[in-house]
Amino acid sequence: MRDALTRTVADLNDEMIALRRQLHRRPELAMQEHETAALIAAKLRSEGLGVSEGVGGTGVVGLVRGKRRGKCIGLRADMDALPIREETGLPFASEVPGVMHACGHDCHVAMVWAAGVALHRQRERLRGTVKLVFQPAEETVSGAAGMIAGGVLGNPKVDAAIAVHVWKEPVGTISLRYGEHLAAADGFDIVVRGKGGHGAMPHLAADPVLAAANVVLALQQIVARRLDPVRPAVVSVCRIHGGSAFNIIPGEVTLRGTARTFGGETQDLVEAQLKRVARDAAKAYGCTARVKYTRSSPALVHNEALTRLAEETCREVLGKENVRLEPDPCMGSEDFAFFAERVPATQVAVGVAPAGGPVPVFHSAKFAPDERGLEVGARAMASVAWRFLNGKQRD
């Protein structure tokens, strides 16, 4: 069966790359993926798959039904693009001004489509159901929760879920990670208020610019001095805005940033400390600070048994030398974590860095993954789904 899946994915490779390029030309931002969703739905229906549209907004779900009853596994791909003006110079570069697939979501859609079609074409020997989940709005950390609220994990009930993501490893390789993989993504907004005045007469004002600068510096001591050093955390102020002229002390300054942890007590402590430190730091300069702290996506923690199944399957299908285990977690985030909170889940990372070439820089205007990785990723996803449903003895 493994050879049959491999051959089927290989037969689909040209069409998979063509789909990726078509999506790349027509990128759409979060919750605007109407053209993308329509294309995916049409291609699934052309293969005879059952399709549901409008799940959680613009989400699409395709069903691969095996001839025998069994479990259900979800294969998830995200669909949305980023507000970036493309600078790759590729012949299939974005035709939408200021919007680009700069994180590989076009690749993810193409790989899950090919894996699903390959499994569908082998459905006579497939036990159970494969649910192909094409999710909107990953970049705004809202699509997964919306699809779950829309019932994507039911009818039939999903027993496990796998996501795919292109990665910075060499093309031809697969990377996996046990346990904690990606951090919880929290956001914060701070408004520092003081008393405006003339830049030449600061003694008559309460300068929120100076207070905000102190807040930025003070926030860095949370991780350095308030947290257990063996627990990873990041606090970053990423935007500062205030003032209208070179000689006017403004009345307020706004700060915006992100905090990353792996949840639990560390997340609670970061939130509490951030609020306290911001208020105290501003107060020291005669100002006030109002803090809004928002928990967006939980940490993505991989299920050990499912990750082991994925590792064993990929080593057999792709060769032991092409499967890597990530030694450390990453402080990036993924709203696939909402799926992982509800069902056993793991994410497969597909190498797309060309041999001897530049490592793709995610969220960059020049992001250009090596498309040879797509066939590897599709084979991995299809094979892991087959193994989960049919078991090793039936491969």
C-alpha positions in Angstrom: 0.0 0.0 0.0 2.9 2.3 0.8 4.1 2.0 -2.8 0.7 2.6 -4.2 0.3 5.9 -2.2 3.8 7.0 -3.3 3.0 6.4 -6.9 -0.3 8.2 -6.7 1.3 11.2 -5.0 4.0 11.2 -7.7 1.3 11.2 -10.4 -0.4 14.2 -8.7 2.9 16.2 -8.3 2.6 18.4 -11.4 -1.1 19.2 -10.6 -0.1 19.9 -7.0 2.6 22.4 -8.0 0.2 24.0 -10.5 -2.4 24.4 -7.7 0.2 25.9 -5.4 1.2 28.4 -8.1 -2.4 29.3 -8.8 -3.0 30.0 -5.1 0.2 32.0 -5.0 -0.9 34.3 -7.8 -4.2 35.0 -6.0 -3.5 35.3 -2.3 -6.2 36.4 0.1 -6.1 37.8 3.6 -7.7 36.2 6.7 -11.4 35.6 6.4 -11.3 36.9 2.8 -10.3 33.5 1.3 -13.4 33.3 -1.0 -11.6 32.6 -4.3 -9.2 30.2 -2.5 -12.1 28.3 -0.9 -14.1 28.1 -4.1 -11.0 26.7 -6.0 -10.4 24.1 -3.3 -14.0 23.0 -3.2 -14.2 22.7 -7.0 -11.0 20.6 -7.1 -12.2 18.3 -4.4 -15.6 17.8 -6.0 -14.0 17.0 -9.3 -12.4 14.0 -7.6 -15.7 12.9 -6.2 -15.1 13.9 -2.6 -17.9 15.2 -0.3 -17.4 18.9 0.4 -18.7 21.3 3.0 -18.1 25.1 2.5 -18.4 28.1 4.8 -17.3 26.2 7.9 -16.2 28.8 10.5 -16.4 31.5 7.9 -14.6 30.6 4.7 -13.4 27.2 5.7 -13.7 24.1 3.5 -13.9 20.5 4.6 -13.5 17.5 2.2 -14.3 13.9 3.2 -12.4 10.8 2.0 -14.5 7.9 2.9 -12.9 4.5 3.1 -14.8 1.4 2.1 -14.6 0.0 5.6 -15.7 1.6 8.8 -13.1 2.9 11.2 -11.6 6.0 12.9 -11.4 9.5 11.5 -8.3 11.6 11.1 -8.1 15.2 10.1 -5.4 16.7 7.8 -5.3 20.5 8.3 -3.9 23.2 6.0 -4.3 27.0 6.5 -5.3 29.1 3.5 -4.7 32.8 4.3 -1.9 35.1 3.1 -0.1 38.1 4.6 -0.2 41.9 3.9 3.2 41.9 2.2 4.2 43.2 -1.2 6.0 40.4 -3.0 9.6 40.9 -4.2 10.5 37.3 -5.4 10.4 38.0 -9.1 8.8 34.6 -9.7 6.8 34.1 -12.9 3.8 33.2 -10.7 4.3 36.1 -8.2 1.3 37.6 -6.5 -1.1 39.5 -8.7 -2.8 41.1 -5.7 -1.1 44.4 -4.6 0.3 44.3 -1.1 -0.8 40.6 -0.4 1.5 37.6 -0.6 1.7 34.0 0.5 4.9 34.6 2.5 4.4 31.7 5.1 3.8 28.8 2.8 0.0 28.4 3.2 -0.3 27.9 -0.5 2.0 25.0 -0.2 0.1 23.6 2.8 -3.2 23.6 0.8 -1.6 21.9 -2.2 0.0 19.2 0.0 -3.2 18.4 1.9 -5.2 18.4 -1.4 -2.7 15.9 -2.9 -2.6 13.7 0.2 -6.4 13.6 0.3 -6.8 12.8 -3.4 -4.2 10.1 -3.2 -6.1 8.5 -0.2 -9.4 8.9 -2.1 -8.0 7.0 -5.1 -7.0 4.2 -2.7 -10.2 4.2 -0.8 -11.2 0.6 -1.6 -8.6 -0.5 0.9 -8.9 2.4 3.3 -10.5 1.9 6.7 -12.3 4.9 8.2 -12.5 8.5 7.1 -10.0 11.3 6.3 -11.3 14.8 6.9 -9.4 17.4 4.9 -9.6 20.7 6.7 -8.8 23.9 4.8 -8.7 26.6 7.5 -8.9 30.4 7.1 -7.3 33.1 9.3 -4.3 31.3 10.8 -2.3 34.5 10.7 -4.9 36.3 12.8 -5.2 33.4 15.2 -9.0 33.1 14.7 -9.6 30.5 12.0 -9.1 27.3 14.0 -11.5 28.3 16.8 -14.1 29.4 14.2 -14.0 26.0 12.4 -14.2 24.1 15.7 -17.2 26.2 16.7 -18.6 25.4 13.2 -18.4 21.7 14.0 -15.4 20.6 12.1 -14.4 18.0 14.7 -17.7 16.2 14.5 -19.9 14.3 12.1 -17.8 12.1 11.9 -15.9 12.7 15.1 -12.3 13.4 14.5 -10.0 11.0 16.5 -6.7 12.7 15.7 -5.4 15.6 13.6 -2.2 16.4 11.7 -1.1 19.8 10.4 1.6 20.5 7.8 4.0 23.4 7.6 6.9 24.2 5.4 10.1 24.7 7.3 13.7 25.9 7.0 15.3 22.5 6.8 16.7 21.1 3.5 14.3 20.0 0.9 13.5 16.3 1.1 13.5 16.2 4.9 10.7 16.0 7.5 11.0 17.5 11.0 9.0 16.4 14.0 8.9 17.5 17.6 7.7 15.7 20.8 5.9 17.6 23.5 5.9 21.4 23.6 6.3 22.7 20.0 5.0 26.2 19.6 4.2 28.9 22.3 1.0 30.4 23.4 0.6 33.8 21.7 -0.6 36.6 23.9 -0.9 40.3 22.9 -0.8 43.4 25.0 -1.8 47.1 24.4 -0.6 49.7 26.8 -1.7 53.3 26.9 0.6 55.6 28.9 -1.1 58.9 29.8 0.6 62.0 31.1 0.2 65.7 30.6 1.2 67.3 27.3 3.1 70.5 26.9 5.9 72.4 25.2 9.1 70.4 24.4 11.1 73.3 25.7 9.3 73.4 29.0 9.2 69.7 30.2 8.9 70.7 33.8 5.4 71.9 33.2 4.3 68.5 31.6 4.2 64.9 32.7 6.1 63.3 29.8 4.4 60.0 28.6 7.3 59.5 26.0 9.8 59.3 28.8 7.4 57.1 30.9 6.8 54.8 27.9 10.5 54.4 27.4 10.8 53.4 31.0 7.9 50.9 30.6 9.7 49.3 27.6 12.9 48.8 29.6 11.1 47.7 32.8 9.1 45.0 30.9 12.3 43.2 30.1 13.0 42.5 33.7 10.0 40.2 33.8 11.7 37.4 32.0 15.1 38.2 33.3 14.2 38.5 37.0 10.7 37.3 37.7 10.5 33.9 35.9 12.2 30.6 36.5 15.0 30.6 34.0 14.4 27.1 32.8 10.9 28.0 31.6 11.0 29.8 28.2 9.2 33.1 27.8 9.4 36.2 25.6 8.1 39.7 26.1 8.5 42.0 23.1 7.3 45.6 22.5 6.8 45.8 18.8 5.1 49.1 18.2 5.3 52.6 19.8 3.2 55.5 18.8 2.9 59.0 20.2 3.3 62.7 19.4 2.4 65.0 16.5 5.4 67.4 16.2 9.1 67.7 17.2 8.4 70.3 19.9 5.2 69.0 21.5 5.1 66.7 24.4 2.1 64.5 23.7 -0.6 63.6 26.2 -0.3 59.9 25.6 1.8 57.2 24.0 0.6 53.7 23.0 2.6 50.5 23.1 1.8 47.2 21.5 3.6 43.9 21.8 3.5 40.2 22.3 4.2 37.7 25.2 5.0 34.1 24.5 5.0 31.3 27.0 4.0 27.6 27.2 1.0 28.3 29.3 0.3 27.4 32.9 1.8 29.3 35.8 4.3 31.0 33.6 1.6 32.5 31.4 -0.3 33.7 34.5 2.8 35.2 36.0 3.8 37.0 32.8 0.3 38.6 32.5 0.2 39.7 36.2 3.7 41.0 36.2 3.3 42.9 32.9 0.3 44.8 34.2 2.0 45.6 37.5 5.4 46.6 36.0 3.8 48.8 33.3 1.7 50.7 35.9 4.5 51.1 38.3 7.0 52.2 35.7 4.7 54.9 34.3 3.8 56.1 37.8 7.5 56.7 38.6 7.3 59.5 35.9 4.0 61.0 37.0 2.0 59.1 34.4 -0.6 56.3 34.3 -0.6 53.1 32.3 -3.7 51.2 31.2 -3.0 47.7 30.1 -5.1 45.4 28.0 -3.8 41.8 27.9 -5.3 39.3 25.4 -4.7 35.6 25.3 -5.0 34.6 21.6 -3.7 31.1 20.9 -2.7 28.4 23.4 0.6 26.6 23.2 0.8 23.8 20.7 1.7 20.6 22.5 2.1 17.4 20.4 0.6 14.1 21.4 3.4 11.6 22.0 1.7 8.5 20.6 0.6 10.3 17.4 4.1 11.9 17.0 5.7 8.5 17.4 3.4 7.0 14.7 4.3 9.9 12.4 8.0 9.4 13.1 8.0 5.7 12.4 5.9 6.1 9.3 8.0 8.9 7.8 11.3 7.0 8.5 9.9 4.0 6.6 8.5 6.0 3.7 11.2 8.6 3.3 14.2 7.0 4.8 15.7 7.3 8.3 18.2 9.9 7.2 15.5 12.3 6.0 13.5 12.5 9.3 14.7 14.9 11.9 13.6 15.5 15.5 13.6 19.1 16.6 15.5 19.3 19.9 14.0 22.6 21.1 10.6 24.2 21.0 10.0 27.4 19.0 8.5 30.6 20.4 6.4 31.1 17.3 2.7 30.2 17.5 0.0 28.3 15.6 -3.7 28.3 16.1 -3.6 24.6 15.2 -3.1 24.5 19.0 -6.9 24.8 19.4 -7.3 21.4 17.6 -4.5 19.9 19.8 -6.4 21.0 22.9 -9.4 18.8 21.8 -7.9 15.8 20.0 -4.5 14.1 19.8 -2.5 16.2 17.3 0.9 16.8 15.8 2.4 19.0 13.2 4.7 17.7 10.4 7.4 20.2 9.2 8.4 19.9 5.6 11.9 21.0 4.5 11.8 23.5 1.6 15.3 25.0 1.8 17.1 24.2 -1.5 20.4 22.3 -1.2 23.2 24.8 -0.9 20.8 27.7 -1.4 19.4 30.4 0.9 17.2 29.4 3.8 13.6 30.7 3.2 12.8 33.6 5.5 9.2 33.4 6.6 7.0 36.5 6.5 9.5 38.0 4.1 8.8 39.7 0.7 11.4 37.3 -0.8 10.0 34.1 0.7 10.5 31.4 -2.0 10.3 27.7 -0.8 11.6 24.9 -2.9 8.6 23.2 -4.5 10.3 19.9 -4.5 9.4 19.6 -0.9 5.7 19.4 -1.7 5.7 15.8 -2.9 7.6 14.8 0.2 5.1 16.5 2.4 2.1 15.0 0.6 3.6 11.5 0.8 4.2 12.0 4.5 0.7 13.2 5.3 -1.0 10.5 3.2 1.2 7.7 4.7 0.6 8.8 8.3 -3.1 9.1 7.7 -3.1 5.6 6.2 -1.1 4.1 9.1 -3.4 5.8 11.7 -6.5 4.3 10.1 -5.3 1.0 8.7 -2.5 0.1 11.1 0.9 -1.2 10.2 -0.2 -4.7 9.5 -2.4 -3.6 6.6 0.1 -1.3 4.8 
